[in-house]
């Protein structure tokens, strides 16, 4: 028998119990154990929990660090982000003009328009396309017209603006037949004006006072979009008539007819006052209006003798914006048409601050 086994045998013989036999706890130990067992457990908190140990997400930390570095680079080099998210000029279009603005639109970066981006560098880049840019107010009974009749007259007023200034055939210089059909045929002075304007345009009888027209031998439109911004307003006029006032600015991108890639813009602001007369008091035809007044201000539409067409300047003949003074901002709609014309002065051709 090994010595260690012999020693253990002798100890167990003396003690009477093996070394690994269970030992009975003392009386004090039994008393403490019983008291702890009989005591109630401590109350559990009602709104606590033990959160699980979060997992390590090294990938997210790396992505966050890279994003922060990218933002820092863009902040230090603003032009670097140009083109990442598209052309900034068209990202956020303006809402329609419900009332006269307080200030002119902010200055844009001096960038030349192109065939692909004809409104680049212009506030018109954020304007609506075509008829969508002309705000029409809610109708209410006015003068001799009820609400439904006022609504119909407002829609026809905007229709006249569309076929006079946005129709592709009229822009190519063709006769605005659809537009003239809306004018009261019994208004003799206006009918004489229309007849002379298209037969022999002159300073007194200029079709451009009512219609936007370009000579296709000189000018071609760029794209099929005309940017517009303006609104209609109305009130009761003479003899209970519904008097509608239209104040709208049109921006036409054009290029030389010969095929050059040069793009310029012709900007036209019009104010028309139309009278939808009571047929019981004024001789008229159903669905037509009488012209009360018409005003025009154009930028890069041509100077000199009237030809019945806008004739924008191209190349070296094109005047430099702002030459000869601060000029008038053709995009500024914060002033009335009368104030705008007064700022332009009496000169045949004023100076525009931008185009």
C-alpha positions in Angstrom: 0.0 0.0 0.0 1.4 3.4 -0.8 2.5 5.5 2.1 -0.1 8.3 1.6 -2.9 5.7 1.5 -1.6 4.2 4.7 -1.5 7.5 6.5 -5.1 8.3 5.4 -6.2 4.9 6.7 -4.6 5.6 10.1 -6.3 9.0 10.4 -9.8 7.7 9.6 -9.3 4.9 12.1 -8.6 7.4 14.8 -11.4 9.9 13.8 -14.0 7.3 13.0 -15.1 9.1 9.7 -13.7 9.3 6.3 -12.1 12.7 5.2 -14.7 13.3 2.4 -17.8 12.4 4.4 -20.4 15.2 4.7 -20.0 17.2 7.9 -23.1 18.3 9.9 -23.2 22.1 10.4 -23.0 23.5 13.8 -26.0 24.6 15.8 -25.2 28.3 15.1 -24.9 27.7 11.4 -28.2 25.9 11.3 -29.9 28.8 13.2 -28.5 31.5 10.7 -29.5 29.4 7.7 -33.1 29.0 9.1 -33.5 32.7 9.8 -32.3 33.7 6.3 -34.7 31.2 4.8 -37.7 32.5 6.7 -37.1 36.2 6.0 -39.2 37.6 3.0 -37.3 38.4 -0.2 -36.6 42.2 -0.8 -39.2 43.9 -3.1 -38.3 44.2 -6.8 -38.3 47.7 -8.3 -41.4 48.1 -10.6 -39.8 50.3 -13.4 -36.3 49.0 -13.7 -34.7 46.4 -16.0 -31.3 45.0 -16.5 -30.2 46.0 -20.0 -28.5 43.5 -22.2 -24.8 44.1 -22.8 -24.5 46.1 -26.0 -22.8 44.5 -28.9 -19.8 46.2 -30.4 -20.6 47.8 -33.8 -17.3 48.7 -35.2 -18.7 49.1 -38.8 -21.1 51.9 -37.7 -18.3 53.8 -36.0 -16.3 53.7 -39.2 -19.2 54.8 -41.4 -20.0 57.7 -39.0 -16.4 58.8 -39.1 -16.3 58.8 -42.9 -19.6 60.7 -43.1 -18.2 63.4 -40.7 -15.1 63.7 -42.8 -17.2 64.1 -46.0 -19.3 66.9 -44.4 -16.1 68.7 -43.3 -14.7 68.6 -46.8 -17.9 69.9 -48.4 -18.0 72.7 -45.8 -14.4 73.7 -46.6 -14.9 73.4 -50.4 -18.5 74.3 -51.2 -18.2 73.9 -55.0 -17.1 70.3 -54.6 -20.7 69.2 -54.0 -22.0 70.8 -57.2 -23.6 68.1 -59.3 -23.8 65.5 -56.5 -27.5 66.0 -56.1 -28.5 67.6 -59.4 -28.8 71.2 -60.4 -29.4 73.3 -57.3 -31.5 75.8 -59.3 -34.3 73.3 -59.9 -34.2 71.4 -56.6 -36.8 73.6 -54.8 -39.3 75.3 -57.1 -41.1 78.4 -55.8 -44.8 78.3 -54.9 -47.1 80.4 -57.1 -47.2 84.1 -56.4 -50.3 84.8 -54.4 -49.4 88.5 -53.7 -46.8 91.0 -54.6 -43.4 90.0 -53.1 -41.6 92.4 -50.8 -38.1 92.1 -52.5 -36.6 91.1 -55.8 -35.3 87.6 -56.1 -31.7 87.1 -54.9 -28.8 87.3 -57.2 -27.7 84.1 -58.9 -24.2 83.0 -59.8 -23.2 84.6 -63.1 -23.4 81.5 -65.3 -24.3 81.5 -69.0 -27.3 79.5 -70.2 -26.8 76.5 -72.4 -28.9 74.4 -74.7 -29.3 71.8 -72.0 -29.8 74.3 -69.2 -31.4 77.4 -70.7 -32.4 78.9 -67.4 -29.0 78.5 -65.7 -28.0 81.5 -63.6 -31.5 82.9 -63.7 -34.2 83.2 -60.9 -36.6 81.7 -63.5 -34.9 78.3 -62.9 -37.2 78.0 -59.9 -40.3 79.4 -61.6 -43.1 77.2 -62.8 -43.5 76.1 -66.4 -46.0 77.8 -68.7 -49.5 78.3 -67.5 -48.7 76.8 -64.1 -46.9 79.9 -63.1 -50.0 82.2 -63.2 -51.9 82.1 -60.0 -55.7 82.4 -60.2 -57.6 83.5 -57.1 -60.7 81.9 -55.7 -63.9 83.1 -57.3 -66.7 85.0 -55.5 -69.7 86.9 -56.8 -68.7 90.3 -58.1 -70.6 92.9 -60.0 -73.1 91.4 -62.4 -71.5 88.0 -62.2 -72.2 85.1 -59.8 -69.5 82.9 -58.4 -69.6 80.4 -61.2 -69.5 83.1 -63.9 -66.5 84.8 -62.2 -64.7 81.5 -62.1 -65.4 81.0 -65.8 -64.2 84.6 -66.6 -60.9 84.1 -64.7 -60.2 80.8 -66.5 -60.8 82.5 -69.9 -58.6 85.4 -68.9 -55.8 83.0 -68.2 -56.5 81.2 -71.4 -56.0 84.5 -73.3 -52.6 84.9 -71.6 -51.7 81.3 -72.6 -52.6 81.6 -76.3 -51.0 85.0 -76.5 -47.7 84.3 -74.9 -47.2 80.5 -74.7 -48.7 79.1 -77.9 -45.9 77.6 -80.0 -47.4 78.8 -83.3 -47.8 82.4 -82.0 -44.2 82.3 -80.7 -43.1 81.4 -84.3 -44.7 84.5 -85.6 -48.1 83.2 -86.7 -51.3 85.1 -86.3 -52.8 84.6 -82.8 -56.3 83.7 -84.0 -57.4 81.9 -80.8 -56.4 84.9 -78.8 -58.1 87.6 -80.9 -61.3 85.6 -80.8 -61.6 86.3 -77.1 -61.5 90.1 -77.6 -64.9 91.9 -77.9 -65.4 92.3 -81.7 -67.5 95.5 -81.0 -64.6 97.3 -79.4 -63.7 99.3 -82.5 -60.5 101.0 -81.3 -58.9 97.7 -80.3 -60.1 96.0 -83.5 -58.5 98.8 -85.6 -55.3 98.4 -83.5 -55.2 94.6 -84.2 -55.8 95.1 -87.9 -53.0 97.7 -88.3 -50.5 95.9 -86.0 -50.4 92.7 -88.1 -50.6 94.5 -91.5 -48.1 97.3 -90.8 -46.4 97.1 -87.4 -45.4 100.4 -86.0 -44.6 102.1 -82.7 -48.2 103.0 -82.3 -49.6 99.7 -83.5 -47.2 97.0 -82.3 -48.6 93.5 -81.9 -45.9 92.9 -79.2 -48.0 95.0 -76.9 -50.3 91.9 -76.6 -48.6 89.0 -78.1 -45.1 87.4 -77.8 -43.7 86.7 -81.3 -40.3 85.8 -82.7 -39.1 85.9 -86.3 -38.2 82.2 -87.2 -35.7 83.6 -89.7 -33.8 85.2 -86.9 -34.6 83.3 -83.7 -35.4 79.8 -82.6 -36.7 78.7 -79.2 -34.5 76.6 -77.0 -36.6 73.7 -75.7 -40.3 73.8 -75.3 -40.5 75.4 -71.8 -41.3 79.1 -71.0 -40.9 80.0 -67.4 -43.6 82.2 -65.9 -44.5 84.0 -62.7 -47.5 86.2 -62.0 -51.1 86.3 -60.9 -54.6 87.4 -61.7 -56.6 89.8 -59.4 -60.1 91.1 -59.9 -62.6 93.6 -58.6 -65.9 95.3 -59.7 -65.3 97.7 -62.6 -67.4 100.3 -64.3 -71.1 99.6 -64.8 -70.8 96.5 -62.6 -68.3 94.8 -64.9 -65.8 92.2 -63.6 -62.4 93.8 -64.1 -59.5 91.4 -64.2 -55.9 92.5 -64.0 -53.1 90.2 -65.1 -49.5 90.9 -64.1 -47.2 88.2 -65.5 -43.4 87.9 -66.4 -42.4 85.5 -69.1 -38.8 84.2 -69.7 -38.0 82.9 -73.2 -34.7 81.1 -73.9 -33.7 81.5 -77.5 -30.8 80.9 -79.9 -29.9 82.1 -83.3 -31.9 80.6 -86.1 -28.6 79.8 -88.0 -27.9 77.0 -85.5 -25.3 78.5 -83.1 -25.1 77.1 -79.6 -25.3 80.5 -78.0 -28.4 80.9 -75.7 -29.8 84.2 -74.5 -33.1 85.0 -72.7 -35.8 87.5 -73.6 -37.8 88.6 -70.5 -41.2 90.1 -71.0 -43.4 91.5 -68.3 -47.0 92.3 -69.1 -49.9 94.0 -67.3 -53.3 93.7 -68.9 -56.6 94.9 -67.6 -59.7 93.1 -69.0 -63.3 94.0 -68.6 -66.0 91.3 -68.6 -68.9 93.6 -69.3 -72.6 93.2 -68.5 -74.3 92.6 -71.9 -77.3 94.5 -70.6 -75.1 97.7 -70.4 -72.3 97.2 -73.0 -72.5 95.8 -76.5 -70.4 92.6 -76.4 -70.5 89.0 -77.4 -70.7 86.0 -75.0 -67.3 84.7 -73.8 -65.4 87.9 -74.9 -63.9 90.8 -72.9 -63.0 94.4 -73.6 -59.5 95.6 -73.2 -59.1 98.4 -70.7 -55.3 98.8 -70.8 -52.1 97.0 -71.7 -48.5 97.6 -70.7 -45.2 96.0 -71.7 -41.6 95.9 -70.6 -39.1 93.6 -72.3 -35.4 92.8 -71.8 -33.3 91.8 -74.8 -36.3 92.0 -77.1 -34.8 94.4 -79.6 -34.5 98.1 -80.1 -35.3 100.4 -82.9 -38.2 100.3 -85.4 -41.0 97.8 -84.6 -41.0 94.7 -86.8 -43.8 92.9 -85.0 -41.3 90.4 -83.5 -39.0 90.3 -80.6 -35.4 90.5 -82.0 -32.9 89.4 -79.2 -29.3 90.3 -79.7 -26.6 87.6 -80.0 -22.9 87.5 -80.0 -20.9 90.7 -80.0 -24.1 92.7 -80.6 -25.6 91.6 -77.3 -25.4 94.4 -74.7 -23.6 93.7 -71.5 -25.9 93.5 -68.5 -25.5 96.5 -66.2 -23.6 98.6 -68.8 -24.1 102.3 -68.3 -25.4 102.1 -64.7 -27.1 99.8 -62.3 -30.0 99.2 -64.6 -33.4 97.7 -63.9 -33.9 94.1 -62.7 -36.3 92.4 -65.1 -37.0 89.7 -62.5 -38.0 92.2 -59.9 -41.8 91.8 -59.2 -41.8 93.7 -55.9 -42.8 96.9 -57.6 -45.9 97.7 -59.7 -45.8 97.8 -63.4 -46.0 101.6 -63.4 -43.0 101.9 -60.9 -41.1 99.4 -63.0 -41.6 101.4 -66.2 -40.7 104.7 -64.4 -37.4 103.0 -63.3 -36.7 102.1 -66.9 -36.9 105.7 -67.9 -38.1 107.3 -71.2 -35.2 105.9 -73.2 -36.1 103.6 -76.0 -33.8 100.9 -74.7 -32.8 100.9 -71.1 -30.2 98.8 -69.3 -31.0 95.6 -67.5 -29.0 94.5 -64.4 -29.2 90.9 -65.4 -30.8 88.6 -68.0 
